[in-house]
């Protein structure tokens, strides 16, 4: 009994690491293709099988890039703090991998996958660490380690530009962890659980995804996810024209690859969480409802369909991340911090209060209005979204106005200065 369980755990870990590394490599290629499509040019389409003329539409490009990272420019400057210098990329890379321990890639496989002689009658859970009831707390605890990799990388580089990049990147990541948590709290409060599988089941049982019931929370979480992943328009950690590469200026070779792979893994993590928390996970209009999430009654057809549906939603979110990156300009740093503290946090608090009121008084409100509870909750959610947008734009009109602002330097002098 112990042997198959150990083999199952080792196999899950091996498949998870291999799949994530391969996905990160080829998502780089996919993003370069999308960038070429947006900019009306050709993307990578030359590299194929080595020593042959077979190009395979450029599918060998990630392999060539990986080999180059491994064998080229593996240099350590002499002025760095070497222990912290090496620790920083390893910490952010490890955090990006460890967070996937509680993220499910499907519900479960039927229990008859092992031979009957092994005496294993339990279904195979499609998550590396099944049965963790505080999955969302684990995700936040491990994900918050990433800020240490950013700050330590800027500090250990002993470079003032890297140091400034690490400081403002750390401020960005810490600031947007607050609205990220507020966006999740509404979902946790509505489902009554911190377990990701239970949150998916709650959406399937209710028949409505959380993005329709809590649109304001969905918006807050999605925007905060962009900032936490360091993606445009929130890519201030890598503002090349301002800080010559940001916090990892002094890194090259495999150490730089750890930083870059971790960035893509953060994007994949955010896409999984958005799909699970707000887009119903593997639920798809009753087609994948057969059997419970524990896999005791699930069939092979339903199990495979759940995997396909979940991964399709994740892929759609990744494509959305990539298209946004090549479509929007980046914010100024003051705009980025204003959005986080003046807009996202108030919106997240408003959504949390609205969900708390609904959990306590929702049935009575729906009954008094003569509407179905889910329809009433969805309408209330969109009303709160519109009210939040209206109040934010009226409270500070400069938040949606990029034009230079004129003001007097002093009341006694009629000299004007343009704020840019």
C-alpha positions, 0 to 999 in steps of 0.5 A: 500500500505504501509503495504505490502511494509513494510512486504516485506522489513521485510521479505527480511531482515529476510530471508537474515539474517537467510539465511546468518547465516545458509549458514555460519554455513554449509559452515564451515562443507563443508570446513571441508569436502573439507579439509578432501578430500584434505588431504585424511582423513575423515571429520565430519560425526558423529553428527546428531539428538541429543539423537538418532543414526541418524547421517545424514552424520554429518549435525548436526555438525554446530548446535553442534559447534554453541551451544558450542560457545554460552555456552562455554568459554564466558570469558572477560579478566580483562586487556582489554578495555571493550568498544572497546573489545566488539565493535570490533567484533560487528562492523566487523559482522555488516559490513559483514551483511550490505553489502548484502543490495545491492547485488541481489540474482536474478532479480525480481519475477513477480508482481502477488505475492500479492493478487489483493485486496492489490493493489500492482502491482510492481514486487518483487525485490530480493534485500534488498534495491532495486533502489540504483544507487550507489551500488558499492560505498555502497559496498566499504563504508560498506566493509571498516568498517571491518578494524576497527573491526580488528584493534580495536580488536587487540588494545582493547585486550591489548596484544602485540601479538594481537596488532601486528596481528591487525596492520599487518592485517589492513595494509593488508586490506587497501593495497588490497582495492586499487587493489580491487577498480581498478579491479571494476573500469574497469567494472564500466567504461565499463558498465557506471553504479555503479548499480549491476543489470545494470552491469549484464544487460550490460553483458547479452546484449553484450553477453560476460562476463567481465572475457573474456573482462577484464581478467587482471581486473578479476585476480586483483579483484579475488586475492584482494578478497582473501586478503580482505577475509583473506583466504589462501594464504593471511591469515596472520591475523590468522597466528597461528604459528607466532602470536598465533592466530592473532588479536583475541587472547583474544576473545572466545565464541560468540565474537570469533564466530562473527569474524569467521562468518564475515570471511565466510561472506566476502568470500560469499560477494567476491563470489557474487561480482565476479559472478555479476561483471565478470561472468555475474550474472544470465546470461547464454547463452540466457536461462535467457534473457527473460524479463528485470532486473526490472521484469516487463516482466519476467516470473516465469520460467525465474525468478527462472532460474536466481536465480539458475544460479546466486547461482550456480556461487556463489557456484562454486566460494565458492568451488574455495575459499575452494580448494585454501585454502587447496592447497596453502601455505601462503605467507610471509608478505613481499611477501604479501605486495610486491604482493599488491603494486608492482604487483596488483596495477600496473596491476589494473592501466594497466587494467583501462587505457586499458578499458578507451582507449577501451571505447573511441577508441574501435570501431575505433580500431576494424574497422581498424583491421576488427574484431568484437568489442567484439572479438577485446576487448577480444583479447586485454584483454588477450594480456594485461594480458600476457604483465603484467605478463611478465613485472612483472616477468622481473622487479622483478624476486624475486617475483616468486622465493622463493629461499634464496638470497645471498648478501654481507654484505659490499663491503669490507668484503667477508662475505655472509648472506642468506636472508630468 
